[in-house]
Amino acid sequence: MIAFLRGDLIGDDGDAIIVDVGGVGYQVLPSAATKAALPGSGQVRMHIHAHFVTDEPLRLYGFSTTAEKGLFQTLISVQGVGPRVALAILAGIEAEELVRAIATGDVGRLKQVKGVGGKLAERLALELREKILAAGAGLGAGAGKGKAPAAAAAAAAAPVGPLGEVYGALVLLGYKPVEIDPLLEKMDEKKPVADNVRGALAALRRG
């Protein structure tokens, strides 16, 4: 299975690009963020999700970071979200904001993304919240900007139980332990994780 490509960019038809790897041209459908960062020509490097459906050709989807690829793969795990829809979602909302909206169950924000109706927004929030809250998921804020390893290291020191899930979610959303720890001391661990995350985000925004 193809997981990574490095080669020369030799074509761009608007939706797909062609990457020449050792004389073989691979057609790749890049995410909007990945495509915006591509050079006009020369060598490119891309993490690849190879998608195969019976009676359809193999399609390659390209991402500049493993975190964005992981978020894409998480999206397509939801019923009704195919690769094209997942790319459209990633193009319509910043990865950090998408993670925050799913983690906090913000269906209203998800509905604002082009192509995401009410039922799909609810499905995304319901089916993906636990995956997004998982501290080791690697889907947090700053994907591709060097923050994911730091987030994973911080998450390793998280408390156990429901408050650990809150801690992990906030770390993945880009907040530092020094900002999170005082909030955890005031939380009721019997409350739903999503409610505690929402309350923490509100407190952090107030400063």
N, C-alpha and C positions, 0 to 999 in steps of 0.2 A: 504494500500500500504506500502511495506517495504521501509523505508527511512534510517535506521541505524541498524547496527549489532554489537554486542559485544559478543565474545565467544572465544573458543579455536581453534587454527589452527590445524587441524588434517590430512590435505591432500593437495598435490600440484601435479598436473599432467602436469605442464609446462605452460598451458594457464590459467587454472582455479585453484582456491583453495577451500577447504572445511572448513567451519567454523561451529563448533558445538555450537549451542545456545540452552541450556536446553535440550539436547538430540536429537535435530533435526539438521541434517547436511545441511547447505546451500551451494550450489555451486555458487561461486562468480568469476567474471572475473575482476581482478584488473587492474588499469592503470599501466604502466611500472614503474612510479615513486613510486606509492604505493607499488607495489610488491617488489621493491628494498629495501624499508624501513621495510619490514616485518621481524619479528624474525623467526628463524628456527622452533620454536614451542612456545606454550604458548598462552596467551590471546592477541587477536587483536581487534581493534575498526575500523569500516569502515562506511563511509557515502555511501549510496546505491542509485543507480538509477535503478529502476525496469522497464524493457522494455518488452512490450507485443505487439506482432503482431499476427493478426488472423492466425490460423493454424500453429503457431509456439509456442514452449514452452516459458514460462516466463523466462527471463534471468536477472540476477542481476549483475550490474557493480559496482565495489568498488573503493572508493577514500579516501585518508587519510585526506583530507580537504574539506570543503564545497566549497571553491573557485575553486578547481580543478573540483569538481562535476559540479559546475555552468558553467565552461568553456566547459566541455564535453557536457552539455545540450544545450549550445549555439551553439556548432558545429553541433549537430544533428538536429538543427532547420533548417539547410540549405538543400535544395533539393539535393539528391544524396549523402548525408553524413549520413551513418548509424552508429550504435554504433561501429562496428569493424573498420570502416574508421576513426572515431573520436579517438579511442584508438591509432591507428597507427599514426595519426597526433600528438597526445600528446607525443607519444614515440619518434617522429622524430625531435621535436623542443621544447626548453624550453618554459614553459608557458609565461614567461615575454617577450621572443622574439616573440612568436606567437601573443600576444596582441599588441605588437609594430608594427609588420608587418601588421596586420589587420587595426589598427588605422591609419596608415600612407599610406595604400593602396600599400604596397610593394609587388606587385604580383611576382616579381622576386624572392624574398626570400621565399615566400610561395611555389613557384614551385620547390624549392630545397628540400622540404620535400618529402620523399619517399611516392609514391602513390597519390601525388597531381599534377595533370596535369594543363595545362594552363587554361582551362575553369573552373575547380574547384577553382583554385587560384583566378581567377577574381570574381567568385561567392562569395567566402569567403570574399574578400575585400569589395565587393559591398553590400552584404546583412547583414554583421555583423558589419560594421564600426560604425553605430549609436549605436548599443548595446554596443560595446566596449567603445565608447566615453562617454556613460552615466555614470556620476560620481558615481551613487549608485549601479553600476552593480556588484561590488565585484569581478571583474576579473583581478585586476591589478597585477603589479609586486609584488613579495614576497608572493604569495599565500601560506598560511599555515605557514608563518614565523612571524606572528604578525603584518604585515604592513597593512593589509586590513582595520582594524578598524581605524588606523591612517589616511589612505587615505580617508576614508569616512568622518572623522571629518574635514579634511582639505578641502575636496570638498564642504562641507557645507558653507564655506566662499568664494566660487568661485564667480566671477562676473557673471552677467546675460548676455544672448545673446550668439553670436558666440564665443566671447572670453571666456565665461564661459565653453563652450564645450572644447576649447583648454586647459584651466586650468584643467578641470576634467580629460582629457586624460593624461596630463603630470603627474598629481598626481597619477593616476592609474599605470603609468609606473614607479613610484618609486621616482619621483623628489619632492623636498621640495618647499613649497611656497616661501621661500626666494630666491630660484633659479629661480622660474617661474615669479614672479611679475615684475622684471626689463624687462623681455622679452615681457610681455604683453603690457607694455607702448609703445613699438616700433612697435606693430603689427597694420596692417590695418584690422579692423574687417569686411570689405567688401570682403576680400579674402576668398576663401573656407577654411573651418576648417582644412581639411587634409593638405592643403598647409602651413597653419600657424603652424601646428604640426610638419611637416617636417622641416620647417625653425628653429623652436625652438630646435628640437633635434639636428640639425646640429650645432647650436650655443652652446648648452650645451656640445656637444662632443668636440668642440674646446676649451672649458673651459673658 
